[in-house]
Amino acid sequence: GSMNQLTLTALASNEPATTGVGDEPVAVIELGAPYPSPSAGAVSLAVRLERAAEIAVALYDISGRLAARRAGEPLPAGPHVLSWDPKGLRSGLYFLRVESSAGLIATRRWAVLR
């Protein structure tokens, strides 16, 4: 028989988020810690994809409000480094949320000091 699998990534964990149903290949997104953190603005994220997918990044403030969004871009399977400099941020703690077209989501904390 087939087995359904769903693994969620905790904020402080480096475990990948995975999902799969039946005999299809499992989709995986691994997201490293954002660097530098704290940062004066620009951030880099190491992302590894098991399969090609469109990746979008959203930035939320500590209250859960959307502070900025980076449009999705198609990426092939493998390792990538996404660089982003969201403008107009105040100092504080933010959450970077990476979303894939396969429905996978990974979130990391990021500190901004202005």
Jmol script that loads the backbone (N, CA, C; Angstrom):
load data "model"
ATOM      1  N   GLY A   1       0.817  -1.180   0.000  1.00  0.00           N
ATOM      2  CA  GLY A   1       0.000   0.000   0.000  1.00  0.00           C
ATOM      3  C   GLY A   1       0.863   1.247   0.000  1.00  0.00           C
ATOM      4  N   SER A   2       0.241   2.373  -0.263  1.00  0.00           N
ATOM      5  CA  SER A   2       0.981   3.633  -0.262  1.00  0.00           C
ATOM      6  C   SER A   2       0.880   4.280   1.111  1.00  0.00           C
ATOM      7  N   MET A   3       1.851   5.133   1.387  1.00  0.00           N
ATOM      8  CA  MET A   3       1.916   5.808   2.675  1.00  0.00           C
ATOM      9  C   MET A   3       1.950   7.306   2.437  1.00  0.00           C
ATOM     10  N   ASN A   4       1.162   8.049   3.168  1.00  0.00           N
ATOM     11  CA  ASN A   4       1.187   9.504   3.078  1.00  0.00           C
ATOM     12  C   ASN A   4       2.219  10.036   4.046  1.00  0.00           C
ATOM     13  N   GLN A   5       2.967  11.051   3.636  1.00  0.00           N
ATOM     14  CA  GLN A   5       4.023  11.598   4.477  1.00  0.00           C
ATOM     15  C   GLN A   5       3.914  13.101   4.498  1.00  0.00           C
ATOM     16  N   LEU A   6       4.040  13.681   5.673  1.00  0.00           N
ATOM     17  CA  LEU A   6       4.071  15.125   5.829  1.00  0.00           C
ATOM     18  C   LEU A   6       5.008  15.441   6.974  1.00  0.00           C
ATOM     19  N   THR A   7       6.029  16.246   6.714  1.00  0.00           N
ATOM     20  CA  THR A   7       6.968  16.666   7.744  1.00  0.00           C
ATOM     21  C   THR A   7       6.987  18.179   7.761  1.00  0.00           C
ATOM     22  N   LEU A   8       6.843  18.791   8.925  1.00  0.00           N
ATOM     23  CA  LEU A   8       6.858  20.239   9.059  1.00  0.00           C
ATOM     24  C   LEU A   8       8.169  20.685   9.666  1.00  0.00           C
ATOM     25  N   THR A   9       8.645  21.868   9.287  1.00  0.00           N
ATOM     26  CA  THR A   9       9.885  22.402   9.813  1.00  0.00           C
ATOM     27  C   THR A   9       9.587  23.403  10.918  1.00  0.00           C
ATOM     28  N   ALA A  10      10.180  23.199  12.083  1.00  0.00           N
ATOM     29  CA  ALA A  10      10.042  24.147  13.187  1.00  0.00           C
ATOM     30  C   ALA A  10      10.948  25.343  12.937  1.00  0.00           C
ATOM     31  N   LEU A  11      10.648  26.477  13.571  1.00  0.00           N
ATOM     32  CA  LEU A  11      11.432  27.690  13.350  1.00  0.00           C
ATOM     33  C   LEU A  11      12.912  27.510  13.659  1.00  0.00           C
ATOM     34  N   ALA A  12      13.242  26.821  14.725  1.00  0.00           N
ATOM     35  CA  ALA A  12      14.630  26.706  15.144  1.00  0.00           C
ATOM     36  C   ALA A  12      15.274  25.422  14.646  1.00  0.00           C
ATOM     37  N   SER A  13      14.636  24.732  13.726  1.00  0.00           N
ATOM     38  CA  SER A  13      15.130  23.447  13.258  1.00  0.00           C
ATOM     39  C   SER A  13      15.769  23.588  11.881  1.00  0.00           C
ATOM     40  N   ASN A  14      16.727  22.737  11.603  1.00  0.00           N
ATOM     41  CA  ASN A  14      17.317  22.687  10.270  1.00  0.00           C
ATOM     42  C   ASN A  14      16.796  21.498   9.488  1.00  0.00           C
ATOM     43  N   GLU A  15      15.759  20.848  10.004  1.00  0.00           N
ATOM     44  CA  GLU A  15      15.166  19.709   9.315  1.00  0.00           C
ATOM     45  C   GLU A  15      14.389  20.202   8.099  1.00  0.00           C
ATOM     46  N   PRO A  16      14.445  19.477   6.987  1.00  0.00           N
ATOM     47  CA  PRO A  16      13.730  19.904   5.785  1.00  0.00           C
ATOM     48  C   PRO A  16      12.234  19.693   5.910  1.00  0.00           C
ATOM     49  N   ALA A  17      11.471  20.494   5.179  1.00  0.00           N
ATOM     50  CA  ALA A  17      10.035  20.292   5.061  1.00  0.00           C
ATOM     51  C   ALA A  17       9.812  19.350   3.888  1.00  0.00           C
ATOM     52  N   THR A  18       9.056  18.289   4.085  1.00  0.00           N
ATOM     53  CA  THR A  18       8.820  17.324   3.020  1.00  0.00           C
ATOM     54  C   THR A  18       7.340  17.009   2.926  1.00  0.00           C
ATOM     55  N   THR A  19       6.931  16.631   1.734  1.00  0.00           N
ATOM     56  CA  THR A  19       5.579  16.162   1.530  1.00  0.00           C
ATOM     57  C   THR A  19       5.577  15.182   0.371  1.00  0.00           C
ATOM     58  N   GLY A  20       4.728  14.210   0.436  1.00  0.00           N
ATOM     59  CA  GLY A  20       4.623  13.240  -0.648  1.00  0.00           C
ATOM     60  C   GLY A  20       3.402  12.376  -0.441  1.00  0.00           C
ATOM     61  N   VAL A  21       2.853  11.862  -1.530  1.00  0.00           N
ATOM     62  CA  VAL A  21       1.707  10.969  -1.476  1.00  0.00           C
ATOM     63  C   VAL A  21       1.968   9.822  -2.432  1.00  0.00           C
ATOM     64  N   GLY A  22       1.734   8.602  -1.962  1.00  0.00           N
ATOM     65  CA  GLY A  22       1.867   7.439  -2.822  1.00  0.00           C
ATOM     66  C   GLY A  22       3.294   7.206  -3.258  1.00  0.00           C
ATOM     67  N   ASP A  23       3.434   6.785  -4.528  1.00  0.00           N
ATOM     68  CA  ASP A  23       4.741   6.423  -5.060  1.00  0.00           C
ATOM     69  C   ASP A  23       5.452   7.568  -5.765  1.00  0.00           C
ATOM     70  N   GLU A  24       4.854   8.771  -5.730  1.00  0.00           N
ATOM     71  CA  GLU A  24       5.492   9.925  -6.358  1.00  0.00           C
ATOM     72  C   GLU A  24       6.747  10.319  -5.594  1.00  0.00           C
ATOM     73  N   PRO A  25       7.738  10.926  -6.265  1.00  0.00           N
ATOM     74  CA  PRO A  25       8.930  11.389  -5.544  1.00  0.00           C
ATOM     75  C   PRO A  25       8.549  12.402  -4.472  1.00  0.00           C
ATOM     76  N   VAL A  26       9.277  12.389  -3.387  1.00  0.00           N
ATOM     77  CA  VAL A  26       9.011  13.302  -2.276  1.00  0.00           C
ATOM     78  C   VAL A  26       9.598  14.673  -2.604  1.00  0.00           C
ATOM     79  N   ALA A  27       8.813  15.732  -2.352  1.00  0.00           N
ATOM     80  CA  ALA A  27       9.293  17.099  -2.550  1.00  0.00           C
ATOM     81  C   ALA A  27       9.953  17.560  -1.258  1.00  0.00           C
ATOM     82  N   VAL A  28      11.110  18.181  -1.374  1.00  0.00           N
ATOM     83  CA  VAL A  28      11.842  18.645  -0.199  1.00  0.00           C
ATOM     84  C   VAL A  28      12.335  20.063  -0.456  1.00  0.00           C
ATOM     85  N   ILE A  29      12.224  20.910   0.570  1.00  0.00           N
ATOM     86  CA  ILE A  29      12.844  22.233   0.537  1.00  0.00           C
ATOM     87  C   ILE A  29      13.620  22.379   1.836  1.00  0.00           C
ATOM     88  N   GLU A  30      14.898  22.683   1.724  1.00  0.00           N
ATOM     89  CA  GLU A  30      15.737  22.927   2.891  1.00  0.00           C
ATOM     90  C   GLU A  30      16.122  24.397   2.881  1.00  0.00           C
ATOM     91  N   LEU A  31      15.974  25.036   4.022  1.00  0.00           N
ATOM     92  CA  LEU A  31      16.256  26.459   4.141  1.00  0.00           C
ATOM     93  C   LEU A  31      17.250  26.679   5.258  1.00  0.00           C
ATOM     94  N   GLY A  32      18.411  27.238   4.924  1.00  0.00           N
ATOM     95  CA  GLY A  32      19.415  27.543   5.930  1.00  0.00           C
ATOM     96  C   GLY A  32      19.059  28.811   6.683  1.00  0.00           C
ATOM     97  N   ALA A  33      19.826  29.109   7.705  1.00  0.00           N
ATOM     98  CA  ALA A  33      19.616  30.332   8.479  1.00  0.00           C
ATOM     99  C   ALA A  33      19.937  31.547   7.607  1.00  0.00           C
ATOM    100  N   PRO A  34      19.133  32.613   7.684  1.00  0.00           N
ATOM    101  CA  PRO A  34      19.442  33.819   6.924  1.00  0.00           C
ATOM    102  C   PRO A  34      20.730  34.460   7.435  1.00  0.00           C
ATOM    103  N   TYR A  35      21.505  35.010   6.515  1.00  0.00           N
ATOM    104  CA  TYR A  35      22.746  35.669   6.915  1.00  0.00           C
ATOM    105  C   TYR A  35      22.928  36.931   6.104  1.00  0.00           C
ATOM    106  N   PRO A  36      23.518  37.969   6.649  1.00  0.00           N
ATOM    107  CA  PRO A  36      23.864  38.069   8.065  1.00  0.00           C
ATOM    108  C   PRO A  36      22.605  38.292   8.905  1.00  0.00           C
ATOM    109  N   SER A  37      22.695  37.948  10.152  1.00  0.00           N
ATOM    110  CA  SER A  37      21.620  38.194  11.097  1.00  0.00           C
ATOM    111  C   SER A  37      22.240  38.417  12.466  1.00  0.00           C
ATOM    112  N   PRO A  38      22.179  39.610  12.995  1.00  0.00           N
ATOM    113  CA  PRO A  38      21.395  40.736  12.499  1.00  0.00           C
ATOM    114  C   PRO A  38      22.008  41.357  11.244  1.00  0.00           C
ATOM    115  N   SER A  39      21.166  42.098  10.548  1.00  0.00           N
ATOM    116  CA  SER A  39      21.551  42.698   9.279  1.00  0.00           C
ATOM    117  C   SER A  39      21.097  44.151   9.240  1.00  0.00           C
ATOM    118  N   ALA A  40      21.770  44.933   8.412  1.00  0.00           N
ATOM    119  CA  ALA A  40      21.359  46.318   8.195  1.00  0.00           C
ATOM    120  C   ALA A  40      20.336  46.408   7.064  1.00  0.00           C
ATOM    121  N   GLY A  41      20.040  45.284   6.413  1.00  0.00           N
ATOM    122  CA  GLY A  41      19.042  45.329   5.344  1.00  0.00           C
ATOM    123  C   GLY A  41      19.054  44.127   4.430  1.00  0.00           C
ATOM    124  N   ALA A  42      20.151  43.895   3.733  1.00  0.00           N
ATOM    125  CA  ALA A  42      20.202  42.801   2.764  1.00  0.00           C
ATOM    126  C   ALA A  42      20.356  41.469   3.489  1.00  0.00           C
ATOM    127  N   VAL A  43      19.771  40.433   2.905  1.00  0.00           N
ATOM    128  CA  VAL A  43      19.828  39.103   3.496  1.00  0.00           C
ATOM    129  C   VAL A  43      20.082  38.081   2.385  1.00  0.00           C
ATOM    130  N   SER A  44      20.756  37.003   2.735  1.00  0.00           N
ATOM    131  CA  SER A  44      20.962  35.870   1.833  1.00  0.00           C
ATOM    132  C   SER A  44      20.396  34.623   2.500  1.00  0.00           C
ATOM    133  N   LEU A  45      19.771  33.772   1.687  1.00  0.00           N
ATOM    134  CA  LEU A  45      19.173  32.534   2.168  1.00  0.00           C
ATOM    135  C   LEU A  45      19.671  31.375   1.326  1.00  0.00           C
ATOM    136  N   ALA A  46      20.194  30.358   1.971  1.00  0.00           N
ATOM    137  CA  ALA A  46      20.582  29.141   1.273  1.00  0.00           C
ATOM    138  C   ALA A  46      19.353  28.234   1.192  1.00  0.00           C
ATOM    139  N   VAL A  47      18.992  27.848  -0.024  1.00  0.00           N
ATOM    140  CA  VAL A  47      17.821  27.011  -0.263  1.00  0.00           C
ATOM    141  C   VAL A  47      18.253  25.820  -1.104  1.00  0.00           C
ATOM    142  N   ARG A  48      17.793  24.624  -0.717  1.00  0.00           N
ATOM    143  CA  ARG A  48      18.038  23.435  -1.539  1.00  0.00           C
ATOM    144  C   ARG A  48      16.696  22.807  -1.876  1.00  0.00           C
ATOM    145  N   LEU A  49      16.510  22.564  -3.176  1.00  0.00           N
ATOM    146  CA  LEU A  49      15.271  21.972  -3.663  1.00  0.00           C
ATOM    147  C   LEU A  49      15.537  20.568  -4.181  1.00  0.00           C
ATOM    148  N   GLU A  50      14.700  19.636  -3.793  1.00  0.00           N
ATOM    149  CA  GLU A  50      14.789  18.268  -4.295  1.00  0.00           C
ATOM    150  C   GLU A  50      14.287  18.202  -5.734  1.00  0.00           C
ATOM    151  N   ARG A  51      13.263  19.038  -6.044  1.00  0.00           N
ATOM    152  CA  ARG A  51      12.702  19.118  -7.389  1.00  0.00           C
ATOM    153  C   ARG A  51      12.588  20.584  -7.785  1.00  0.00           C
ATOM    154  N   ALA A  52      12.546  20.832  -9.082  1.00  0.00           N
ATOM    155  CA  ALA A  52      12.361  22.195  -9.573  1.00  0.00           C
ATOM    156  C   ALA A  52      11.034  22.740  -9.046  1.00  0.00           C
ATOM    157  N   ALA A  53      11.017  24.035  -8.706  1.00  0.00           N
ATOM    158  CA  ALA A  53       9.801  24.667  -8.177  1.00  0.00           C
ATOM    159  C   ALA A  53       9.931  26.168  -8.305  1.00  0.00           C
ATOM    160  N   GLU A  54       8.798  26.856  -8.229  1.00  0.00           N
ATOM    161  CA  GLU A  54       8.812  28.315  -8.146  1.00  0.00           C
ATOM    162  C   GLU A  54       8.882  28.675  -6.670  1.00  0.00           C
ATOM    163  N   ILE A  55       9.801  29.579  -6.321  1.00  0.00           N
ATOM    164  CA  ILE A  55      10.041  29.956  -4.934  1.00  0.00           C
ATOM    165  C   ILE A  55       9.712  31.429  -4.742  1.00  0.00           C
ATOM    166  N   ALA A  56       8.886  31.728  -3.737  1.00  0.00           N
ATOM    167  CA  ALA A  56       8.567  33.104  -3.348  1.00  0.00           C
ATOM    168  C   ALA A  56       8.991  33.289  -1.897  1.00  0.00           C
ATOM    169  N   VAL A  57       9.330  34.523  -1.529  1.00  0.00           N
ATOM    170  CA  VAL A  57       9.738  34.825  -0.157  1.00  0.00           C
ATOM    171  C   VAL A  57       8.844  35.939   0.384  1.00  0.00           C
ATOM    172  N   ALA A  58       8.329  35.721   1.579  1.00  0.00           N
ATOM    173  CA  ALA A  58       7.523  36.742   2.254  1.00  0.00           C
ATOM    174  C   ALA A  58       8.201  37.072   3.575  1.00  0.00           C
ATOM    175  N   LEU A  59       8.101  38.319   3.990  1.00  0.00           N
ATOM    176  CA  LEU A  59       8.706  38.789   5.229  1.00  0.00           C
ATOM    177  C   LEU A  59       7.605  39.317   6.140  1.00  0.00           C
ATOM    178  N   TYR A  60       7.521  38.752   7.354  1.00  0.00           N
ATOM    179  CA  TYR A  60       6.503  39.140   8.319  1.00  0.00           C
ATOM    180  C   TYR A  60       7.157  39.761   9.542  1.00  0.00           C
ATOM    181  N   ASP A  61       6.499  40.791  10.104  1.00  0.00           N
ATOM    182  CA  ASP A  61       7.023  41.372  11.332  1.00  0.00           C
ATOM    183  C   ASP A  61       6.590  40.507  12.520  1.00  0.00           C
ATOM    184  N   ILE A  62       7.012  40.887  13.705  1.00  0.00           N
ATOM    185  CA  ILE A  62       6.764  40.087  14.904  1.00  0.00           C
ATOM    186  C   ILE A  62       5.267  39.968  15.197  1.00  0.00           C
ATOM    187  N   SER A  63       4.448  40.900  14.686  1.00  0.00           N
ATOM    188  CA  SER A  63       2.999  40.861  14.887  1.00  0.00           C
ATOM    189  C   SER A  63       2.289  40.009  13.847  1.00  0.00           C
ATOM    190  N   GLY A  64       3.052  39.478  12.884  1.00  0.00           N
ATOM    191  CA  GLY A  64       2.460  38.643  11.846  1.00  0.00           C
ATOM    192  C   GLY A  64       1.984  39.402  10.625  1.00  0.00           C
ATOM    193  N   ARG A  65       2.269  40.706  10.566  1.00  0.00           N
ATOM    194  CA  ARG A  65       1.887  41.509   9.400  1.00  0.00           C
ATOM    195  C   ARG A  65       2.905  41.330   8.282  1.00  0.00           C
ATOM    196  N   LEU A  66       2.411  41.236   7.063  1.00  0.00           N
ATOM    197  CA  LEU A  66       3.288  41.140   5.899  1.00  0.00           C
ATOM    198  C   LEU A  66       4.043  42.456   5.746  1.00  0.00           C
ATOM    199  N   ALA A  67       5.382  42.405   5.786  1.00  0.00           N
ATOM    200  CA  ALA A  67       6.211  43.605   5.672  1.00  0.00           C
ATOM    201  C   ALA A  67       6.761  43.776   4.259  1.00  0.00           C
ATOM    202  N   ALA A  68       6.988  42.674   3.553  1.00  0.00           N
ATOM    203  CA  ALA A  68       7.521  42.729   2.195  1.00  0.00           C
ATOM    204  C   ALA A  68       7.331  41.360   1.549  1.00  0.00           C
ATOM    205  N   ARG A  69       7.330  41.353   0.225  1.00  0.00           N
ATOM    206  CA  ARG A  69       7.202  40.097  -0.510  1.00  0.00           C
ATOM    207  C   ARG A  69       8.096  40.143  -1.732  1.00  0.00           C
ATOM    208  N   ARG A  70       8.777  39.048  -1.975  1.00  0.00           N
ATOM    209  CA  ARG A  70       9.594  38.886  -3.183  1.00  0.00           C
ATOM    210  C   ARG A  70       8.838  37.950  -4.108  1.00  0.00           C
ATOM    211  N   ALA A  71       8.620  38.392  -5.335  1.00  0.00           N
ATOM    212  CA  ALA A  71       7.851  37.605  -6.300  1.00  0.00           C
ATOM    213  C   ALA A  71       8.495  36.238  -6.526  1.00  0.00           C
ATOM    214  N   GLY A  72       7.676  35.284  -6.872  1.00  0.00           N
ATOM    215  CA  GLY A  72       8.161  33.939  -7.131  1.00  0.00           C
ATOM    216  C   GLY A  72       9.071  33.879  -8.349  1.00  0.00           C
ATOM    217  N   GLU A  73      10.018  32.972  -8.287  1.00  0.00           N
ATOM    218  CA  GLU A  73      10.906  32.749  -9.425  1.00  0.00           C
ATOM    219  C   GLU A  73      11.155  31.255  -9.560  1.00  0.00           C
ATOM    220  N   PRO A  74      11.142  30.754 -10.809  1.00  0.00           N
ATOM    221  CA  PRO A  74      11.385  29.328 -11.000  1.00  0.00           C
ATOM    222  C   PRO A  74      12.855  28.995 -10.750  1.00  0.00           C
ATOM    223  N   LEU A  75      13.094  27.911 -10.001  1.00  0.00           N
ATOM    224  CA  LEU A  75      14.450  27.449  -9.718  1.00  0.00           C
ATOM    225  C   LEU A  75      14.545  25.958 -10.019  1.00  0.00           C
ATOM    226  N   PRO A  76      15.646  25.520 -10.615  1.00  0.00           N
ATOM    227  CA  PRO A  76      15.834  24.087 -10.845  1.00  0.00           C
ATOM    228  C   PRO A  76      16.162  23.376  -9.525  1.00  0.00           C
ATOM    229  N   ALA A  77      16.093  22.075  -9.528  1.00  0.00           N
ATOM    230  CA  ALA A  77      16.479  21.295  -8.353  1.00  0.00           C
ATOM    231  C   ALA A  77      17.940  21.578  -8.024  1.00  0.00           C
ATOM    232  N   GLY A  78      18.272  21.501  -6.730  1.00  0.00           N
ATOM    233  CA  GLY A  78      19.653  21.704  -6.303  1.00  0.00           C
ATOM    234  C   GLY A  78      19.779  22.857  -5.335  1.00  0.00           C
ATOM    235  N   PRO A  79      21.038  23.203  -4.986  1.00  0.00           N
ATOM    236  CA  PRO A  79      21.276  24.287  -4.025  1.00  0.00           C
ATOM    237  C   PRO A  79      21.254  25.662  -4.698  1.00  0.00           C
ATOM    238  N   HIS A  80      20.767  26.655  -3.955  1.00  0.00           N
ATOM    239  CA  HIS A  80      20.681  28.032  -4.449  1.00  0.00           C
ATOM    240  C   HIS A  80      20.926  28.981  -3.287  1.00  0.00           C
ATOM    241  N   VAL A  81      21.360  30.194  -3.585  1.00  0.00           N
ATOM    242  CA  VAL A  81      21.442  31.266  -2.590  1.00  0.00           C
ATOM    243  C   VAL A  81      20.593  32.413  -3.117  1.00  0.00           C
ATOM    244  N   LEU A  82      19.557  32.753  -2.357  1.00  0.00           N
ATOM    245  CA  LEU A  82      18.689  33.868  -2.706  1.00  0.00           C
ATOM    246  C   LEU A  82      19.162  35.098  -1.953  1.00  0.00           C
ATOM    247  N   SER A  83      19.395  36.190  -2.657  1.00  0.00           N
ATOM    248  CA  SER A  83      19.777  37.458  -2.033  1.00  0.00           C
ATOM    249  C   SER A  83      18.625  38.427  -2.192  1.00  0.00           C
ATOM    250  N   TRP A  84      18.342  39.177  -1.128  1.00  0.00           N
ATOM    251  CA  TRP A  84      17.188  40.065  -1.143  1.00  0.00           C
ATOM    252  C   TRP A  84      17.467  41.241  -0.227  1.00  0.00           C
ATOM    253  N   ASP A  85      17.045  42.432  -0.640  1.00  0.00           N
ATOM    254  CA  ASP A  85      17.205  43.632   0.176  1.00  0.00           C
ATOM    255  C   ASP A  85      15.861  44.350   0.257  1.00  0.00           C
ATOM    256  N   PRO A  86      14.970  43.869   1.137  1.00  0.00           N
ATOM    257  CA  PRO A  86      13.677  44.539   1.277  1.00  0.00           C
ATOM    258  C   PRO A  86      13.865  45.935   1.849  1.00  0.00           C
ATOM    259  N   LYS A  87      13.247  46.913   1.237  1.00  0.00           N
ATOM    260  CA  LYS A  87      13.428  48.318   1.625  1.00  0.00           C
ATOM    261  C   LYS A  87      12.418  48.751   2.683  1.00  0.00           C
ATOM    262  N   GLY A  88      12.781  49.770   3.447  1.00  0.00           N
ATOM    263  CA  GLY A  88      11.863  50.410   4.374  1.00  0.00           C
ATOM    264  C   GLY A  88      11.600  49.648   5.661  1.00  0.00           C
ATOM    265  N   LEU A  89      12.476  48.749   6.039  1.00  0.00           N
ATOM    266  CA  LEU A  89      12.262  47.990   7.275  1.00  0.00           C
ATOM    267  C   LEU A  89      12.801  48.745   8.478  1.00  0.00           C
ATOM    268  N   ARG A  90      12.110  48.632   9.586  1.00  0.00           N
ATOM    269  CA  ARG A  90      12.596  49.173  10.850  1.00  0.00           C
ATOM    270  C   ARG A  90      13.386  48.097  11.567  1.00  0.00           C
ATOM    271  N   SER A  91      14.164  48.484  12.548  1.00  0.00           N
ATOM    272  CA  SER A  91      14.867  47.508  13.378  1.00  0.00           C
ATOM    273  C   SER A  91      13.847  46.605  14.054  1.00  0.00           C
ATOM    274  N   GLY A  92      14.183  45.331  14.147  1.00  0.00           N
ATOM    275  CA  GLY A  92      13.286  44.403  14.826  1.00  0.00           C
ATOM    276  C   GLY A  92      13.483  42.982  14.370  1.00  0.00           C
ATOM    277  N   LEU A  93      12.657  42.105  14.893  1.00  0.00           N
ATOM    278  CA  LEU A  93      12.682  40.691  14.545  1.00  0.00           C
ATOM    279  C   LEU A  93      11.638  40.428  13.475  1.00  0.00           C
ATOM    280  N   TYR A  94      12.038  39.703  12.441  1.00  0.00           N
ATOM    281  CA  TYR A  94      11.159  39.369  11.321  1.00  0.00           C
ATOM    282  C   TYR A  94      11.206  37.867  11.084  1.00  0.00           C
ATOM    283  N   PHE A  95      10.230  37.393  10.330  1.00  0.00           N
ATOM    284  CA  PHE A  95      10.195  36.001   9.927  1.00  0.00           C
ATOM    285  C   PHE A  95      10.188  35.927   8.407  1.00  0.00           C
ATOM    286  N   LEU A  96      11.194  35.249   7.850  1.00  0.00           N
ATOM    287  CA  LEU A  96      11.289  35.024   6.418  1.00  0.00           C
ATOM    288  C   LEU A  96      10.592  33.705   6.119  1.00  0.00           C
ATOM    289  N   ARG A  97       9.611  33.754   5.247  1.00  0.00           N
ATOM    290  CA  ARG A  97       8.842  32.561   4.898  1.00  0.00           C
ATOM    291  C   ARG A  97       9.067  32.261   3.426  1.00  0.00           C
ATOM    292  N   VAL A  98       9.641  31.105   3.145  1.00  0.00           N
ATOM    293  CA  VAL A  98       9.888  30.669   1.775  1.00  0.00           C
ATOM    294  C   VAL A  98       8.780  29.688   1.398  1.00  0.00           C
ATOM    295  N   GLU A  99       8.115  29.968   0.280  1.00  0.00           N
ATOM    296  CA  GLU A  99       7.006  29.138  -0.181  1.00  0.00           C
ATOM    297  C   GLU A  99       7.339  28.594  -1.564  1.00  0.00           C
ATOM    298  N   SER A 100       7.084  27.305  -1.773  1.00  0.00           N
ATOM    299  CA  SER A 100       7.336  26.707  -3.083  1.00  0.00           C
ATOM    300  C   SER A 100       6.019  26.422  -3.786  1.00  0.00           C
ATOM    301  N   SER A 101       6.073  26.330  -5.109  1.00  0.00           N
ATOM    302  CA  SER A 101       4.876  26.011  -5.894  1.00  0.00           C
ATOM    303  C   SER A 101       4.375  24.607  -5.587  1.00  0.00           C
ATOM    304  N   ALA A 102       5.193  23.781  -4.945  1.00  0.00           N
ATOM    305  CA  ALA A 102       4.779  22.428  -4.543  1.00  0.00           C
ATOM    306  C   ALA A 102       4.012  22.463  -3.221  1.00  0.00           C
ATOM    307  N   GLY A 103       3.813  23.669  -2.649  1.00  0.00           N
ATOM    308  CA  GLY A 103       3.067  23.796  -1.411  1.00  0.00           C
ATOM    309  C   GLY A 103       3.906  23.676  -0.157  1.00  0.00           C
ATOM    310  N   LEU A 104       5.231  23.651  -0.295  1.00  0.00           N
ATOM    311  CA  LEU A 104       6.103  23.555   0.869  1.00  0.00           C
ATOM    312  C   LEU A 104       6.397  24.939   1.418  1.00  0.00           C
ATOM    313  N   ILE A 105       6.501  25.032   2.730  1.00  0.00           N
ATOM    314  CA  ILE A 105       6.776  26.301   3.399  1.00  0.00           C
ATOM    315  C   ILE A 105       7.857  26.074   4.441  1.00  0.00           C
ATOM    316  N   ALA A 106       8.849  26.961   4.471  1.00  0.00           N
ATOM    317  CA  ALA A 106       9.877  26.924   5.510  1.00  0.00           C
ATOM    318  C   ALA A 106      10.037  28.349   6.025  1.00  0.00           C
ATOM    319  N   THR A 107      10.227  28.492   7.330  1.00  0.00           N
ATOM    320  CA  THR A 107      10.304  29.812   7.952  1.00  0.00           C
ATOM    321  C   THR A 107      11.540  29.910   8.825  1.00  0.00           C
ATOM    322  N   ARG A 108      12.190  31.070   8.780  1.00  0.00           N
ATOM    323  CA  ARG A 108      13.356  31.335   9.631  1.00  0.00           C
ATOM    324  C   ARG A 108      13.234  32.745  10.223  1.00  0.00           C
ATOM    325  N   ARG A 109      13.809  32.925  11.392  1.00  0.00           N
ATOM    326  CA  ARG A 109      13.865  34.243  12.035  1.00  0.00           C
ATOM    327  C   ARG A 109      14.996  35.059  11.427  1.00  0.00           C
ATOM    328  N   TRP A 110      14.826  36.392  11.421  1.00  0.00           N
ATOM    329  CA  TRP A 110      15.851  37.295  10.894  1.00  0.00           C
ATOM    330  C   TRP A 110      15.747  38.613  11.649  1.00  0.00           C
ATOM    331  N   ALA A 111      16.882  39.082  12.155  1.00  0.00           N
ATOM    332  CA  ALA A 111      16.934  40.335  12.905  1.00  0.00           C
ATOM    333  C   ALA A 111      17.470  41.451  12.016  1.00  0.00           C
ATOM    334  N   VAL A 112      16.822  42.610  12.077  1.00  0.00           N
ATOM    335  CA  VAL A 112      17.245  43.793  11.327  1.00  0.00           C
ATOM    336  C   VAL A 112      17.615  44.882  12.317  1.00  0.00           C
ATOM    337  N   LEU A 113      18.800  45.452  12.145  1.00  0.00           N
ATOM    338  CA  LEU A 113      19.265  46.591  12.954  1.00  0.00           C
ATOM    339  C   LEU A 113      19.565  47.756  12.025  1.00  0.00           C
ATOM    340  N   ARG A 114      18.893  48.861  12.224  1.00  0.00           N
ATOM    341  CA  ARG A 114      19.089  50.054  11.366  1.00  0.00           C
ATOM    342  C   ARG A 114      19.794  51.127  12.165  1.00  0.00           C
TER     343      ARG A 114
END
end "model"
wireframe off; spacefill off
backbone 0.3
color backbone group
